Amino acid sequence: MSLLPSFSLLGSGPTVVLLHDADGDHLSFAPQLETLACAGYRAVAWDMPGYGRSAPVEPYGFKGLAQRCLLLLDALQCGSVTLVGHGLGAMLALEVALRAPERVQRLALCAGGPALDAAATAAWVAPRLAALGEGLDMARIAERIVPRDAGPAALPEGLRLVHHAMGRVHPATYRRALQALPEFARGASALAQLHVPTLLVGGALDRCTPPEALLALAHVLPDARAVMLPGVGHWPQLENPEAFEGALLDFLAQPGRVLH
């Protein structure tokens, strides 16, 4: 089995790599793949190891996931990139940037980041692990979790895609991804060294990564700004894709850092 993760690619231009959350797969960024391609970017949405057709990684953790992400960047032959991460994917984007800063031009972190607040992380992980412990299949877990963690203004079509993507996740992989979330070990001192233009996008009603957690992260990162979408929960890119994509495209259009 190839160690190269599976991925979807659309468009040409500067490369933007989309890293999904534990709750989904490459479909979690399906609208953005097309929008970015139409806007003149080479958009790549991967399946994290253990998801889709991507081989799992052993031991399962952020080091191995980051190494697989860098393997994908090597295969894409793309130089420095923008990493867009959602949930666990946001943590992974930070891990990649810390391990290989020369490979990352920008970061866009959506509804996710380091466990600056252990209580918030527990609120994210515990209900999902509890559902697995009850023996529910992933479709039924989605039926329980998505209404709980989405916002009242969510686009119905977006929520249907959240349900569909979550239903495709293998339960064993899901458990391991959830267990990895609290193990993200990068603290404020390490993150303060990340001089990378960073956009933080969150839902104003997100239970999993509440606005105060993203605002705290914005104060830690040297070059970050935060945008909160009203009426939105844990899936900003699917609950309000128009607003999310507007913020992302504005961010991408700004001058980036000079890599030496």
BELBEL-V302024 format. One record per pair of residues at least 6 apart in sequence whose ideal C-beta (glycine too) atoms are under 7 Angstrom apart, sorted by the first residue. I is the first residue (numbers start at 1). J is the second residue. Records with the same first field share a line. If there is no record, write none. Layout:
I=J + J
This chain:
1=55
2=55
3=55 + 68 + 71
4=71 + 72 + 75
5=46 + 47 + 49 + 54 + 68 + 72
6=47 + 52 + 53 + 54
7=26 + 44 + 45 + 46 + 47 + 72
8=26 + 33 + 45
9=42 + 44
10=33 + 34 + 37 + 43
11=36 + 37 + 41 + 42 + 43
12=42
13=40 + 41 + 42
14=41 + 42
15=42 + 44 + 76 + 78 + 81
16=36 + 41 + 42 + 43 + 81 + 82 + 84
17=44 + 46 + 81 + 83 + 84
18=29 + 32 + 33 + 43 + 44 + 45 + 84
19=46 + 83 + 84 + 85 + 89 + 92 + 93
20=26 + 28 + 29 + 48 + 86 + 89
21=28 + 86 + 87 + 88 + 89 + 112
22=87 + 88 + 174 + 177 + 178 + 181
23=87 + 166
24=162 + 165 + 166 + 169
25=47 + 51 + 52 + 165 + 168 + 169
26=45 + 46 + 47 + 52
27=161 + 164 + 165
28=86 + 165 + 238
29=45 + 237
30=161
31=241
32=43 + 237 + 245
33=43 + 45
35=245
36=43
37=43
39=249
44=76
46=72
47=53 + 54
48=54 + 65
49=55 + 56 + 57 + 65 + 68
50=56 + 170 + 173 + 176
51=169 + 173
56=173
57=64 + 65 + 68
60=176 + 180
61=180 + 183
62=91 + 92 + 95 + 180 + 184
65=92
66=92 + 95 + 96 + 99
69=92 + 96
70=96 + 100 + 103
73=81 + 103
80=102 + 103 + 104 + 105 + 259
81=103 + 104 + 105
82=105 + 106 + 108 + 252
83=93 + 96 + 97 + 104 + 107
84=108 + 110 + 248
85=92 + 93 + 109 + 110 + 112
86=110 + 111 + 112 + 237
87=111 + 112
88=112 + 177 + 181
89=112
90=109 + 110 + 112 + 113
91=112 + 113 + 114 + 184
93=107 + 109
94=114 + 186 + 191
95=186
96=104
97=104 + 107 + 194 + 196
98=186 + 190 + 194
102=259
104=196
105=256 + 257 + 259
106=196 + 197 + 256
107=196 + 198
108=199 + 201 + 248 + 251
109=198 + 200
110=201 + 236 + 237
111=202 + 203 + 206 + 208 + 209 + 234 + 235 + 236
112=209
113=209 + 213 + 214 + 217
114=184 + 186 + 191 + 217
115=121 + 182 + 184
116=213 + 216 + 217
117=213
120=209 + 210 + 213
121=181 + 182
123=207 + 208
124=181 + 208
125=178 + 181 + 182
127=145
128=141 + 145 + 178
129=178
131=141 + 144 + 145
132=171 + 174 + 175
138=166 + 167 + 169 + 171 + 174
139=167
141=166
142=163 + 166 + 167
146=159 + 162 + 163
149=207 + 208 + 233 + 234
150=159 + 233 + 234 + 235 + 239
151=203 + 205 + 231 + 232 + 233 + 239
152=231
153=230 + 231 + 232 + 240
154=232 + 233 + 239
155=239 + 240 + 241
158=235 + 238 + 239 + 241
161=238
162=235 + 238
188=220
191=220 + 221
192=220 + 222
194=221 + 222
195=222 + 223 + 257
196=223 + 257
197=223 + 256 + 257
198=221 + 223 + 224
199=225 + 227 + 247 + 248 + 251
200=214 + 217 + 218 + 224 + 225 + 226
201=227 + 229 + 236 + 244 + 247
202=209 + 211 + 214 + 226 + 228 + 236
203=229 + 232 + 233 + 234 + 236 + 239
204=211 + 228 + 229 + 230 + 231 + 232
205=231 + 232 + 233
206=233 + 234
207=233 + 234
208=234
209=234
211=228
214=226
215=226
218=224 + 225 + 226
227=247
229=236 + 240 + 243 + 244
232=239 + 240
233=239
236=244
237=244
